[in-house]
């Protein structure tokens, strides 16, 4: 089996109302806290084929919610029950109704136009598509030297402990099958949730792919990330889930080579014990900002979680 990036559909393939000509619904979950100057940009760039947008507010003291509702009247606004990015994402996941759930930040560092890259990876058979700033076609303009050093150390740790060959770990642009999310038993309350999603996916035998992603500088304001505090929480998460007995008895992934049919450069596939494949980098043409392009048509059969990947009690 070979997983490659599907070519995006042009507007001519859309239904008359601009909706996705398939049966798969896409939900986007955005955790936010005091992002009134950034949230409008993010919401305006979400492709029209997305069926549901959920903003999980982290008890903002500014006008984040008001701006979001003004820009997108159909947005669902939830308030996280507990504080922290992980708590916000778990709240959003529980409320999402789509077959595919995409998570991205509210600070403008992740471009919603790239959602199709992640959805296409799931359409080709992955269970989880995670962004990587260190694949060919990816990059970052928002990583300090201390964060880079810490991220590198944690990356080495996850690859050693979980016998993986990831190029990225601490990054929150991902897409998951909602049925897969339900199998993970997530508990993280802070930024460690991103790592927990990845390692729990490995532990229960889900297929994980990396796709190139570019991280821009946050548009306004300062990050809520604390490199030391959150780095320690990621470190603890890696250890806890590595040595905790998995509920999926005998679950394991398989290595799958990738063969790109795109002319764009792609990093060579690396051997690993999970299905880690690298898709071609997305187009970042400014003209694509508001296009109604849809990922390759999906259906309930193609998006159904394979029975062998569902953890047993």
C-alpha positions as CSV (number, residue, x, y, z in Angstrom):
1,X,0.0,0.0,0.0
2,X,1.3,3.4,-0.9
3,X,0.0,6.7,0.6
4,X,0.4,9.8,-1.5
5,X,-1.0,13.3,-1.5
6,X,-4.2,13.4,-3.5
7,X,-4.6,16.1,-6.0
8,X,-7.0,18.8,-4.8
9,X,-10.3,19.1,-6.6
10,X,-11.0,22.3,-8.6
11,X,-14.1,24.4,-8.0
12,X,-15.7,22.7,-11.1
13,X,-16.0,19.5,-9.1
14,X,-18.0,21.0,-6.3
15,X,-21.7,20.7,-5.9
16,X,-23.8,23.7,-6.9
17,X,-23.9,25.0,-3.4
18,X,-20.1,24.8,-3.1
19,X,-20.3,21.8,-0.7
20,X,-18.0,18.8,-0.8
21,X,-19.4,16.1,-3.2
22,X,-19.0,13.3,-0.7
23,X,-20.5,12.2,2.6
24,X,-17.5,12.9,4.9
25,X,-18.0,15.9,7.2
26,X,-15.0,18.0,8.4
27,X,-14.9,19.7,11.8
28,X,-12.2,22.2,12.8
29,X,-11.4,22.7,16.5
30,X,-9.6,25.9,17.5
31,X,-8.6,26.5,21.1
32,X,-8.2,30.2,21.8
33,X,-7.4,32.5,24.7
34,X,-7.2,36.3,24.2
35,X,-6.7,36.1,20.4
36,X,-9.1,38.9,19.4
37,X,-6.5,40.4,17.0
38,X,-5.7,37.0,15.3
39,X,-8.9,35.0,15.3
40,X,-10.6,36.9,12.4
41,X,-7.6,36.1,10.0
42,X,-7.8,32.5,10.9
43,X,-11.5,32.1,10.5
44,X,-11.5,34.0,7.2
45,X,-9.0,31.6,5.7
46,X,-10.9,28.4,6.6
47,X,-12.0,26.7,3.3
48,X,-15.7,26.8,2.6
49,X,-15.8,23.0,2.4
50,X,-15.3,22.7,6.2
51,X,-18.7,21.7,7.7
52,X,-18.2,22.8,11.3
53,X,-16.0,25.2,13.1
54,X,-15.7,25.0,16.9
55,X,-14.0,27.7,19.0
56,X,-13.1,26.6,22.5
57,X,-12.5,29.7,24.5
58,X,-10.1,29.5,27.4
59,X,-11.8,32.2,29.5
60,X,-10.6,35.1,27.4
61,X,-10.7,38.5,28.9
62,X,-10.7,40.3,25.5
63,X,-13.2,40.2,22.6
64,X,-12.1,36.9,21.1
65,X,-15.6,35.4,21.2
66,X,-17.3,38.5,19.9
67,X,-14.9,38.9,17.0
68,X,-15.3,35.2,16.1
69,X,-19.0,35.4,16.0
70,X,-19.0,38.6,13.9
71,X,-16.7,37.0,11.4
72,X,-18.4,33.6,11.3
73,X,-21.9,33.6,12.6
74,X,-22.2,29.9,12.3
75,X,-19.3,29.2,14.6
76,X,-19.9,27.0,17.7
77,X,-18.4,28.6,20.8
78,X,-17.7,26.5,23.8
79,X,-16.0,27.4,27.1
80,X,-13.5,24.9,28.4
81,X,-14.4,23.3,31.7
82,X,-10.8,23.4,32.9
83,X,-7.9,25.6,31.9
84,X,-5.3,24.7,29.4
85,X,-4.9,23.9,25.7
86,X,-5.4,20.1,26.3
87,X,-8.6,20.7,28.2
88,X,-9.8,23.0,25.4
89,X,-9.0,20.4,22.6
90,X,-10.7,17.6,24.5
91,X,-13.8,19.7,24.9
92,X,-13.8,20.4,21.2
93,X,-13.2,16.8,20.2
94,X,-16.1,15.7,22.4
95,X,-18.4,18.2,20.7
96,X,-17.3,17.7,17.1
97,X,-19.7,15.9,14.8
98,X,-17.5,15.6,11.7
99,X,-15.9,12.3,10.5
100,X,-12.6,14.2,10.3
101,X,-11.4,16.5,13.1
102,X,-8.7,19.1,12.3
103,X,-7.0,21.0,15.1
104,X,-5.1,24.2,14.7
105,X,-4.1,27.3,16.7
106,X,-5.8,30.7,16.8
107,X,-2.7,32.8,16.6
108,X,-2.3,32.9,12.8
109,X,0.9,30.8,12.8
110,X,-0.9,27.8,11.0
111,X,-2.6,28.5,7.7
112,X,-6.1,27.0,7.4
113,X,-5.7,26.8,3.7
114,X,-3.5,23.8,4.3
115,X,-6.3,21.8,5.8
116,X,-6.8,19.9,2.5
117,X,-3.2,18.5,2.8
118,X,-4.2,16.8,6.1
119,X,-7.6,15.6,5.0
120,X,-6.1,14.1,1.8
121,X,-3.6,12.2,4.0
122,X,-6.5,10.6,5.8
123,X,-8.4,9.9,2.6
124,X,-5.3,7.9,1.5
125,X,-5.6,5.6,4.5
126,X,-3.9,7.3,7.5
127,X,-5.6,7.6,10.9
128,X,-3.7,10.6,12.1
129,X,-2.0,13.3,9.9
130,X,0.5,15.4,11.9
131,X,2.3,18.5,10.6
132,X,6.1,18.7,10.5
133,X,8.0,21.9,10.2
134,X,11.2,19.9,9.4
135,X,10.1,18.0,6.3
136,X,11.0,19.4,2.9
137,X,8.4,22.0,2.2
138,X,7.9,22.8,5.8
139,X,9.6,25.4,8.0
140,X,9.2,27.8,10.9
141,X,9.6,31.5,11.6
142,X,8.5,31.2,15.2
143,X,10.9,29.0,17.1
144,X,13.4,30.4,19.6
145,X,16.8,28.6,20.0
146,X,15.8,27.3,23.4
147,X,12.5,25.9,22.0
148,X,14.4,24.4,19.1
149,X,16.9,22.7,21.5
150,X,14.1,21.3,23.7
151,X,12.0,20.1,20.7
152,X,15.1,18.3,19.3
153,X,15.7,16.6,22.6
154,X,12.1,15.5,23.0
155,X,12.1,14.3,19.4
156,X,15.0,12.0,20.0
157,X,13.3,10.7,23.1
158,X,10.1,9.8,21.3
159,X,11.9,8.1,18.5
160,X,14.0,6.0,20.9
161,X,11.2,5.1,23.3
162,X,8.6,4.4,20.6
163,X,11.0,3.1,17.9
164,X,9.8,5.8,15.5
165,X,11.5,8.0,13.0
166,X,9.5,11.2,13.3
167,X,10.9,14.5,12.1
168,X,8.7,16.6,14.5
169,X,6.9,16.1,17.8
170,X,5.7,19.3,19.5
171,X,3.4,20.8,16.9
172,X,-0.3,21.2,17.1
173,X,-1.5,21.2,13.4
174,X,-3.2,17.8,13.0
175,X,-6.1,15.9,11.5
176,X,-7.6,12.8,13.0
177,X,-10.5,10.5,12.2
178,X,-13.1,11.2,14.9
179,X,-13.5,7.4,15.5
180,X,-9.8,7.3,16.2
181,X,-9.9,10.2,18.7
182,X,-12.5,8.3,20.7
183,X,-10.1,5.4,21.1
184,X,-7.2,7.4,22.5
185,X,-8.5,8.1,26.1
186,X,-6.8,11.6,26.2
187,X,-6.3,13.2,29.6
188,X,-3.8,16.0,28.9
189,X,-4.7,19.5,30.0
190,X,-1.9,21.6,28.6
191,X,0.4,21.7,25.6
192,X,1.4,18.1,26.2
193,X,-1.9,17.1,24.5
194,X,-0.1,17.3,21.1
195,X,2.4,14.7,22.2
196,X,-0.2,12.6,23.9
197,X,-2.2,12.3,20.7
198,X,0.8,11.1,18.8
199,X,2.1,8.5,21.4
200,X,-1.4,7.2,22.2
201,X,-2.0,6.7,18.5
202,X,1.1,4.6,18.3
203,X,0.2,2.6,21.4
204,X,-3.2,1.7,20.1
205,X,-1.9,0.8,16.6
206,X,-3.2,3.7,14.6
207,X,-1.5,4.7,11.3
208,X,0.3,8.1,11.6
209,X,1.6,10.2,8.7
210,X,3.6,13.4,8.7
211,X,2.9,16.2,6.2
212,X,5.0,19.3,5.6
213,X,3.8,22.4,7.4
214,X,5.0,26.0,7.6
215,X,4.7,27.8,10.9
216,X,4.6,31.6,10.6
217,X,5.1,34.0,13.4
218,X,2.1,34.6,15.5
219,X,0.4,37.7,14.1
220,X,-0.1,39.6,17.3
221,X,0.4,39.1,21.0
222,X,2.5,36.6,22.9
223,X,2.3,32.8,23.2
224,X,0.9,31.1,26.3
225,X,3.6,28.4,25.9
226,X,6.2,28.2,28.7
227,X,9.2,26.3,27.3
228,X,10.4,24.9,30.6
229,X,7.1,24.0,32.2
230,X,5.5,22.6,29.1
231,X,8.7,20.8,28.1
232,X,8.7,18.9,31.4
233,X,5.0,18.0,30.9
234,X,5.9,16.6,27.4
235,X,8.8,14.7,28.9
236,X,6.5,13.2,31.6
237,X,3.9,12.3,28.9
238,X,6.4,10.4,26.9
239,X,7.4,8.3,29.8
240,X,4.0,7.7,31.3
241,X,2.4,6.4,28.0
242,X,5.5,4.4,27.0
243,X,5.4,2.3,30.1
244,X,1.7,2.2,30.7
245,X,0.1,-1.0,29.4
246,X,-1.8,-0.3,26.2
247,X,-5.5,-1.3,26.1
248,X,-4.9,-2.5,22.5
249,X,-3.3,-6.0,23.0
250,X,-0.8,-6.7,20.4
251,X,-1.5,-3.5,18.5
252,X,1.4,-2.3,16.3
253,X,1.8,-0.3,13.1
254,X,3.5,-1.3,9.8
255,X,6.1,0.6,7.9
256,X,4.8,1.9,4.6
257,X,7.0,3.5,1.9
258,X,5.8,6.7,0.3
259,X,5.9,7.4,-3.4
260,X,4.9,11.0,-4.3
261,X,3.3,11.7,-7.6
262,X,3.6,15.4,-7.1
263,X,6.4,17.4,-8.8
264,X,7.1,19.1,-5.5
265,X,10.2,17.9,-3.5
266,X,9.5,15.4,-0.8
267,X,11.9,14.1,1.9
268,X,12.8,10.4,1.5
269,X,10.7,8.0,3.4
270,X,12.3,6.7,6.6
271,X,11.9,3.2,8.0
272,X,9.9,3.0,11.2
273,X,7.6,0.4,12.9
274,X,4.5,2.6,12.3
275,X,3.0,3.8,9.1
276,X,4.9,7.0,8.8
277,X,4.7,8.6,5.3
278,X,5.6,12.0,4.0
279,X,3.2,13.8,1.6
280,X,4.1,16.5,-0.8
281,X,4.1,20.1,0.5
282,X,0.9,22.1,-0.1
283,X,0.6,25.0,-2.4
284,X,0.8,28.3,-0.6
285,X,-0.5,30.6,-3.4
286,X,-2.1,33.7,-2.1
287,X,-4.8,33.4,-4.7
288,X,-6.0,30.2,-2.9
289,X,-7.1,32.1,0.2
290,X,-10.8,31.9,-0.5
291,X,-11.1,29.2,-3.1
292,X,-13.7,26.5,-2.7
293,X,-11.3,23.8,-3.5
294,X,-12.1,20.5,-1.8
295,X,-9.9,17.6,-0.9
296,X,-10.4,14.3,-2.9
297,X,-13.9,13.1,-2.4
298,X,-14.2,10.9,0.6
299,X,-17.0,8.5,1.6
300,X,-18.0,6.8,4.8
301,X,-16.4,3.5,3.7
302,X,-13.0,5.0,2.9
303,X,-13.0,7.0,6.2
304,X,-14.1,4.2,8.4
305,X,-11.6,3.2,11.0
306,X,-10.2,-0.3,10.1
307,X,-11.5,-2.8,12.6
308,X,-8.0,-4.0,13.4
309,X,-7.1,-0.6,14.7
310,X,-9.9,-0.3,17.2
311,X,-8.4,-1.0,20.7
312,X,-10.0,-3.8,22.6
313,X,-11.2,-3.5,26.2
